[in-house]
Amino acid sequence: MYAKDKCSVCGNYTYIIAKVTSVPDILYCKNCSDAEIERLEKNFILMKFVCIRCGSTNIVKEDLRVGINEDVINSFNGIVIGVYAVARLACIDCKNVFHVNFLDNGPRTK
């Protein structure tokens, strides 16, 4: 858990658990972080995918994982955190299985 600071989403001074380094940095409290993860999960489920082998849109999404990515480290401040989604996709038509990874690092600033 990080220091008590102002959440970029709700504006409350509280403990920050997630930080997305962009210009400006985006700080998330626990409630706003949970809301971002839920938003990404709902929007990911709505996405339409195409099989990378046969081009079919008859795709099944399995093993969806959504969370906070703390694996990417920035040498400037040591913290890069973003919301991620990882899923296994399977094509019903050609039986091809593939994975997709998404990382949401916050809004574009330019």
C-alpha positions as a Markdown table, in Angstrom:
| # | Residue | x | y | z |
|---|---|---|---|---|
| 1 | Met | 0.0 | 0.0 | 0.0 |
| 2 | Tyr | 1.3 | 3.4 | -0.9 |
| 3 | Ala | 1.2 | 6.7 | 1.1 |
| 4 | Lys | -2.0 | 8.6 | 1.8 |
| 5 | Asp | -2.6 | 10.9 | -1.1 |
| 6 | Lys | -5.4 | 12.3 | -3.3 |
| 7 | Cys | -7.1 | 9.8 | -5.6 |
| 8 | Ser | -7.2 | 11.1 | -9.2 |
| 9 | Val | -10.6 | 9.6 | -9.8 |
| 10 | Cys | -12.7 | 10.4 | -6.7 |
| 11 | Gly | -10.6 | 13.3 | -5.3 |
| 12 | Asn | -10.5 | 11.9 | -1.8 |
| 13 | Tyr | -7.4 | 11.9 | 0.3 |
| 14 | Thr | -6.9 | 8.2 | 1.1 |
| 15 | Tyr | -4.4 | 5.4 | 0.8 |
| 16 | Ile | -3.3 | 4.9 | -2.8 |
| 17 | Ile | -3.0 | 1.3 | -4.0 |
| 18 | Ala | -2.4 | 1.8 | -7.7 |
| 19 | Lys | -0.5 | 4.3 | -9.7 |
| 20 | Val | -0.4 | 4.7 | -13.5 |
| 21 | Thr | 2.6 | 6.7 | -14.6 |
| 22 | Ser | 1.7 | 9.0 | -17.3 |
| 23 | Val | 1.6 | 12.8 | -17.6 |
| 24 | Pro | 0.1 | 13.5 | -15.1 |
| 25 | Asp | 0.3 | 10.4 | -12.9 |
| 26 | Ile | -3.0 | 8.8 | -12.2 |
| 27 | Leu | -3.5 | 7.6 | -8.6 |
| 28 | Tyr | -6.2 | 5.1 | -7.6 |
| 29 | Cys | -7.7 | 4.4 | -4.2 |
| 30 | Lys | -9.1 | 0.9 | -3.4 |
| 31 | Asn | -12.6 | 1.7 | -4.5 |
| 32 | Cys | -11.6 | 3.4 | -7.7 |
| 33 | Ser | -9.2 | 0.7 | -8.5 |
| 34 | Asp | -11.9 | -2.0 | -8.1 |
| 35 | Ala | -14.2 | 0.1 | -10.3 |
| 36 | Glu | -11.5 | 0.3 | -13.0 |
| 37 | Ile | -10.9 | -3.4 | -12.9 |
| 38 | Glu | -14.7 | -4.0 | -13.2 |
| 39 | Arg | -15.0 | -1.6 | -16.1 |
| 40 | Leu | -12.2 | -3.3 | -18.0 |
| 41 | Glu | -13.7 | -6.7 | -17.4 |
| 42 | Lys | -17.1 | -5.6 | -18.7 |
| 43 | Asn | -15.7 | -3.9 | -21.7 |
| 44 | Phe | -13.4 | -6.8 | -22.5 |
| 45 | Ile | -16.3 | -9.2 | -22.5 |
| 46 | Leu | -18.1 | -6.9 | -25.0 |
| 47 | Met | -15.1 | -7.0 | -27.4 |
| 48 | Lys | -15.4 | -9.1 | -30.6 |
| 49 | Phe | -12.4 | -11.1 | -31.6 |
| 50 | Val | -11.5 | -12.8 | -34.9 |
| 51 | Cys | -9.5 | -16.1 | -35.1 |
| 52 | Ile | -6.0 | -15.4 | -36.1 |
| 53 | Arg | -5.8 | -18.6 | -38.1 |
| 54 | Cys | -9.1 | -18.8 | -40.1 |
| 55 | Gly | -10.7 | -15.4 | -39.6 |
| 56 | Ser | -13.9 | -16.8 | -38.0 |
| 57 | Thr | -15.8 | -14.6 | -35.5 |
| 58 | Asn | -17.1 | -17.8 | -33.7 |
| 59 | Ile | -14.8 | -17.3 | -30.7 |
| 60 | Val | -15.1 | -18.5 | -27.1 |
| 61 | Lys | -13.4 | -16.5 | -24.3 |
| 62 | Glu | -12.1 | -18.6 | -21.4 |
| 63 | Asp | -10.0 | -18.0 | -18.3 |
| 64 | Leu | -10.4 | -14.3 | -18.2 |
| 65 | Arg | -8.1 | -12.7 | -15.6 |
| 66 | Val | -8.3 | -9.0 | -14.8 |
| 67 | Gly | -6.2 | -7.1 | -12.2 |
| 68 | Ile | -3.4 | -4.6 | -11.5 |
| 69 | Asn | -0.1 | -5.1 | -13.3 |
| 70 | Glu | 2.8 | -4.5 | -11.0 |
| 71 | Asp | 5.4 | -6.3 | -13.1 |
| 72 | Val | 6.6 | -3.4 | -15.2 |
| 73 | Ile | 9.1 | -1.3 | -13.4 |
| 74 | Asn | 10.1 | 2.2 | -14.5 |
| 75 | Ser | 13.6 | 3.1 | -13.5 |
| 76 | Phe | 12.6 | 6.8 | -12.9 |
| 77 | Asn | 10.3 | 6.2 | -9.9 |
| 78 | Gly | 10.2 | 2.4 | -9.6 |
| 79 | Ile | 6.4 | 2.2 | -10.0 |
| 80 | Val | 4.4 | 1.4 | -13.1 |
| 81 | Ile | 1.0 | 0.0 | -12.5 |
| 82 | Gly | -1.8 | -0.5 | -14.9 |
| 83 | Val | -5.1 | -2.4 | -15.2 |
| 84 | Tyr | -4.7 | -5.6 | -17.3 |
| 85 | Ala | -6.8 | -8.3 | -18.9 |
| 86 | Val | -5.6 | -11.7 | -20.0 |
| 87 | Ala | -7.8 | -14.3 | -21.7 |
| 88 | Arg | -7.6 | -17.6 | -23.6 |
| 89 | Leu | -9.6 | -17.6 | -26.8 |
| 90 | Ala | -10.7 | -20.7 | -28.7 |
| 91 | Cys | -12.1 | -20.8 | -32.2 |
| 92 | Ile | -15.1 | -23.0 | -32.6 |
| 93 | Asp | -14.6 | -23.5 | -36.3 |
| 94 | Cys | -10.9 | -24.5 | -36.6 |
| 95 | Lys | -10.2 | -25.4 | -32.9 |
| 96 | Asn | -7.3 | -22.9 | -32.8 |
| 97 | Val | -6.4 | -21.6 | -29.3 |
| 98 | Phe | -4.7 | -18.3 | -28.7 |
| 99 | His | -4.2 | -15.7 | -25.9 |
| 100 | Val | -4.7 | -12.0 | -25.7 |
| 101 | Asn | -3.2 | -9.6 | -23.2 |
| 102 | Phe | -4.4 | -6.0 | -22.6 |
| 103 | Leu | -2.8 | -3.4 | -20.5 |
| 104 | Asp | -4.6 | -0.1 | -19.7 |
| 105 | Asn | -2.1 | 2.6 | -18.7 |
| 106 | Gly | -4.6 | 5.4 | -18.5 |
| 107 | Pro | -5.6 | 8.2 | -20.9 |
| 108 | Arg | -3.4 | 9.5 | -23.6 |
| 109 | Thr | -2.0 | 12.9 | -22.7 |
| 110 | Lys | -0.9 | 14.2 | -26.2 |
